[in-house]
């Protein structure tokens, strides 16, 4: 693989991190933490899931790009191939993040109960 391939992925990663930050800032106003968490996880899975565009090559492509181009050119049946990987990553993120959220809530509730000043 050429250096240009790695430079493109670096530029894409920086811009995807910026978009993830902007989506977090946008969804934060909902005041429902689980909804915010789910939507930010969806954006992260859309932006950071790589898939192979051509099975014979080792080059990876962002799944969002493949979803959009296959949807325009080939229609819905081709979109499902890329979408199933994005959905698997999304469900994996939710399975990791939702228990962490409940642990955080439980720890903050214990901290409030122990604080006699309030």
N, C-alpha and C positions, 0 to 999 in steps of 0.2 A: 504494500500500500504506500501511496505517496505521502509526502509531508503535507500536501495541500488538503488531503482528506482529514488529517488531524487538526489542521488549522480551522477548517470548516466546522468540525465538531466543537472546537473550543469557542468559536464565535457563537455557535448555536447554544452551547451550554450557558454562556454568560447572558445571552438574551433570554433564555428560558428561565434562568434564576431571577432576572428582572421581572419577567411576566408573572412568575410565581409570587414574588413579593407584592406586585401590584394587585394581583387577585386576592391575596390575603388582606391587603388594605381595603379592597372593595367589599369583600364578603364579611369583614369584621363588623360592619355596621348592622348586621342582622340581629345581634344580641341573643342569638341562640347558638351556644358554643358547638354543639354537635352538628348543626347545619353548616356552620362555618368550617368545621373540621372536614366534613364530608365533601364540601365543594372545593376546598383547597386540595384535598387528596385527589379529587377528580382532575383538577387542572394539572397537578403534579404527574399523575399517571398519563395524561394526554401528552404532556410535554417531554417526559423523560423515558418513555418506553421505546426502545429500539427494536426493529425487526429487520429481517433480511428482505431486501427488495427482489433479488434474484437468488434462488436457492443454491446455485452452483458457486456463487461468490461468497467471500467472507465479509464484504462491506455491509455495514448496518445503516439503516435509514430511520429517522424519527417516524414513529407510527402515525403521528398526526399528519405528516406530509403524505404518507401512503394512503391514509384514509381519505384525505381530500382529493388527491389525484385519481385514485381508483373510483371514488364516487362520481367524479365528473366524467371520466373516460369509460369505465366499465359497468357502472351501476351498482345496485345494492348487493348482489351476491359476492362481488369482489371485495366490498367494504367489510363484510363479515369476517374475512380471513384476518384482517388487521385489527378489527374491533375486538375479537375474542382475546387477543393478547393484552390489549388495553384494559379490558374488563377484569382479567385475571390479576393484573398488577393493581388495579383499583381495589378489588376485594382483599388482596393481600395487605395493602396499605390500611384499609379499614380494620382488618383483623389485628393489625399492630397498634393502630392509633387509638381506637375506642377503649380498649382496656387501660391504656396509659392515661387517657382522659379521666376515667373513673377512679384510677389510683390517685391522680392529682386532686380530684374533688374530695376523695376520702381523707387524704393527708391534710388538705386545707381545712376541712371540717374539724379534724382532730386538733389542729393548731389553734383554731378559734375557740374550741372548748377548753383548751388548756390555758388560754390567755385570760387572766382574771381582770385585766384592765378594762375590758369592754363590757 
